[in-house]
């Protein structure tokens, strides 16, 4: 049996061929844990649960990774509003996430890193992005600064979504 997937870039269904024969690495961006899950969280979990089950059923050696974003302005704000430590808030919502996804019979990924456990690597990576002129620094609203991706530094930006560079609007997110 051959796995055929829609290639978002080519807009065509194509046979799946792993980069390393017999092995597949699948990274899925997980939830930001400042509140309970909603149907959008359930949707992505069910979709990628089905994908990982099919990949395994086809005999591939899969490493399935999905992160938890447990460091974020929304988390800091919510913890302050509730007067509780950030770690307690995020752990409670991680456990609630597990309860919800277990109820949907979604299998857990092989690896579930938390952003808070990888801050040094993230800071180094963001530094490289800025050093290569693919990001720029803007004074933040709180302490420190924010870094934004420089869309114009990547001519192919928008290829997956079908958006054209000229259609992008500066400051559209209200954060710039």
WOVEN-V383531 format. One record per residue. N is the residue number from 1. RES is the residue in one letter. D_CENTER is the distance of its C-alpha to the mean C-alpha in whole Angstrom. Layout:
BEGIN
N_RES_D_CENTER + N_RES_D_CENTER
END
This chain:
BEGIN
1_X_30 + 2_X_27 + 3_X_24 + 4_X_23 + 5_X_20 + 6_X_20 + 7_X_19 + 8_X_17 + 9_X_19 + 10_X_22 + 11_X_22 + 12_X_24 + 13_X_24 + 14_X_24 + 15_X_25 + 16_X_22 + 17_X_23 + 18_X_21 + 19_X_21 + 20_X_23 + 21_X_25 + 22_X_25 + 23_X_21 + 24_X_18 + 25_X_15 + 26_X_12 + 27_X_8 + 28_X_6 + 29_X_2 + 30_X_5 + 31_X_8 + 32_X_9 + 33_X_12 + 34_X_15 + 35_X_17 + 36_X_17 + 37_X_15 + 38_X_16 + 39_X_17 + 40_X_13 + 41_X_12 + 42_X_15 + 43_X_14 + 44_X_11 + 45_X_12 + 46_X_15 + 47_X_14 + 48_X_13 + 49_X_15 + 50_X_18 + 51_X_16 + 52_X_16 + 53_X_20 + 54_X_21 + 55_X_20 + 56_X_22 + 57_X_25 + 58_X_25 + 59_X_26 + 60_X_23 + 61_X_22 + 62_X_18 + 63_X_16 + 64_X_13 + 65_X_10 + 66_X_8 + 67_X_7 + 68_X_8 + 69_X_8 + 70_X_12 + 71_X_13 + 72_X_13 + 73_X_16 + 74_X_16 + 75_X_16 + 76_X_19 + 77_X_21 + 78_X_21 + 79_X_22 + 80_X_25 + 81_X_26 + 82_X_26 + 83_X_28 + 84_X_26 + 85_X_24 + 86_X_20 + 87_X_20 + 88_X_22 + 89_X_20 + 90_X_17 + 91_X_18 + 92_X_20 + 93_X_17 + 94_X_15 + 95_X_19 + 96_X_19 + 97_X_16 + 98_X_17 + 99_X_20 + 100_X_19 + 101_X_17 + 102_X_20 + 103_X_22 + 104_X_21 + 105_X_21 + 106_X_18 + 107_X_18 + 108_X_16 + 109_X_14 + 110_X_16 + 111_X_14 + 112_X_12 + 113_X_11 + 114_X_11 + 115_X_11 + 116_X_14 + 117_X_15 + 118_X_14 + 119_X_15 + 120_X_18 + 121_X_16 + 122_X_13 + 123_X_16 + 124_X_18 + 125_X_15 + 126_X_15 + 127_X_19 + 128_X_19 + 129_X_17 + 130_X_20 + 131_X_23 + 132_X_22 + 133_X_23 + 134_X_19 + 135_X_18 + 136_X_21 + 137_X_22 + 138_X_23 + 139_X_24 + 140_X_22 + 141_X_24 + 142_X_24 + 143_X_24 + 144_X_23 + 145_X_22 + 146_X_18 + 147_X_17 + 148_X_16 + 149_X_15 + 150_X_19 + 151_X_18 + 152_X_22 + 153_X_21 + 154_X_20 + 155_X_22 + 156_X_20 + 157_X_18 + 158_X_17 + 159_X_19 + 160_X_16 + 161_X_16 + 162_X_20 + 163_X_20 + 164_X_23 + 165_X_23 + 166_X_26 + 167_X_24 + 168_X_22 + 169_X_23 + 170_X_23 + 171_X_22 + 172_X_21 + 173_X_18 + 174_X_21 + 175_X_20 + 176_X_22
END
